[in-house]
Amino acid sequence: MIASAFTALLLGSQLTINVADNVPKLDVGPTCREESAAIQSDAQSCMKDEQDAREQLVKQWTQFHSADKSTCVGLTETGGSSSYVELLTCLEMSSDARKSPAE
């Protein structure tokens, strides 16, 4: 029983580490379709914004703190449509919060 719990813990920690190693592949199509329907905009413009955000994430990925990456990826992939723009925003806000002086 202890061995299986230990194995699960090891495997779970490896998954967390792997999530933070690379920019995740997100399906942003549903996000852009929902956005374009909600605000009557062009889905292609949304897809370009998402691609631009992904490219920026690829360039900056190693600069973000691993705990922030794990948290933000988890939030981005939970409960509905995924977005690179949301992921980038989450990471930038988390990074800014780490830099601000503690009160």
C-alpha positions as CSV (number, residue, x, y, z in Angstrom):
1,M,0.0,0.0,0.0
2,I,2.8,2.4,0.9
3,A,4.7,1.5,-2.2
4,S,1.7,2.2,-4.5
5,A,1.1,5.6,-2.8
6,F,4.8,6.4,-3.2
7,T,4.6,5.4,-6.9
8,A,1.5,7.5,-7.5
9,L,3.3,10.5,-5.8
10,L,6.3,10.1,-8.0
11,L,4.3,9.8,-11.2
12,G,2.1,12.8,-10.2
13,S,5.2,14.9,-9.5
14,Q,6.7,14.0,-12.9
15,L,3.5,15.1,-14.6
16,T,3.6,18.4,-12.9
17,I,7.2,18.9,-13.9
18,N,6.6,17.9,-17.5
19,V,3.6,20.4,-17.8
20,A,6.0,23.2,-16.9
21,D,8.8,22.1,-19.3
22,N,7.1,23.1,-22.5
23,V,4.4,25.5,-23.7
24,P,1.3,23.3,-23.8
25,K,-0.6,22.6,-27.0
26,L,-4.1,24.2,-26.6
27,D,-7.1,23.9,-28.8
28,V,-8.1,27.6,-29.2
29,G,-10.6,27.0,-31.9
30,P,-13.6,26.7,-29.5
31,T,-12.4,29.9,-27.7
32,C,-12.3,31.9,-30.9
33,R,-15.6,30.5,-32.2
34,E,-17.3,31.5,-28.9
35,E,-15.7,34.9,-28.9
36,S,-16.6,35.7,-32.5
37,A,-20.2,34.6,-31.9
38,A,-20.4,36.6,-28.6
39,I,-19.0,39.9,-29.9
40,Q,-19.7,39.4,-33.6
41,S,-16.0,39.6,-34.5
42,D,-13.8,37.8,-36.9
43,A,-12.6,34.4,-35.7
44,Q,-9.5,34.8,-37.8
45,S,-8.4,37.8,-35.8
46,C,-8.8,35.8,-32.6
47,M,-6.8,33.0,-34.0
48,K,-4.0,35.4,-35.0
49,D,-4.0,36.8,-31.4
50,E,-3.8,33.3,-30.0
51,Q,-0.9,32.4,-32.4
52,D,0.9,35.6,-31.5
53,A,0.5,34.9,-27.8
54,R,1.8,31.3,-28.3
55,E,4.8,32.6,-30.1
56,Q,5.5,35.0,-27.2
57,L,5.1,32.2,-24.7
58,V,7.6,30.0,-26.6
59,K,10.2,32.9,-26.5
60,Q,9.6,33.6,-22.8
61,W,8.7,30.2,-21.4
62,T,12.0,29.6,-19.5
63,Q,11.7,33.0,-17.9
64,F,8.5,32.2,-16.0
65,H,8.7,30.6,-12.5
66,S,7.8,26.8,-12.7
67,A,5.2,27.1,-10.0
68,D,3.5,29.9,-11.9
69,K,3.6,27.8,-15.1
70,S,2.0,24.8,-13.4
71,T,-0.7,27.0,-11.8
72,C,-1.5,29.0,-14.9
73,V,-1.5,26.0,-17.2
74,G,-3.9,24.2,-14.8
75,L,-6.2,27.2,-14.7
76,T,-6.1,27.6,-18.5
77,E,-6.9,24.0,-19.2
78,T,-9.7,23.7,-16.6
79,G,-13.4,24.3,-17.2
80,G,-13.9,25.1,-20.8
81,S,-12.1,26.7,-23.7
82,S,-8.4,27.2,-23.6
83,S,-6.5,30.3,-24.6
84,Y,-2.8,31.2,-25.0
85,V,-3.8,34.8,-24.4
86,E,-5.2,33.9,-21.0
87,L,-2.2,31.7,-20.2
88,L,0.2,34.5,-21.1
89,T,-1.8,37.0,-19.1
90,C,-1.8,34.7,-16.1
91,L,2.0,34.2,-16.3
92,E,2.7,37.9,-16.7
93,M,0.5,38.8,-13.8
94,S,2.1,36.1,-11.6
95,S,5.6,37.3,-12.6
96,D,4.6,40.9,-11.8
97,A,3.3,39.9,-8.4
98,R,6.5,38.1,-7.6
99,K,8.5,41.3,-8.4
100,S,6.3,43.7,-6.4
101,P,7.4,44.4,-2.8
102,A,5.7,42.6,0.0
103,E,3.4,44.8,2.0
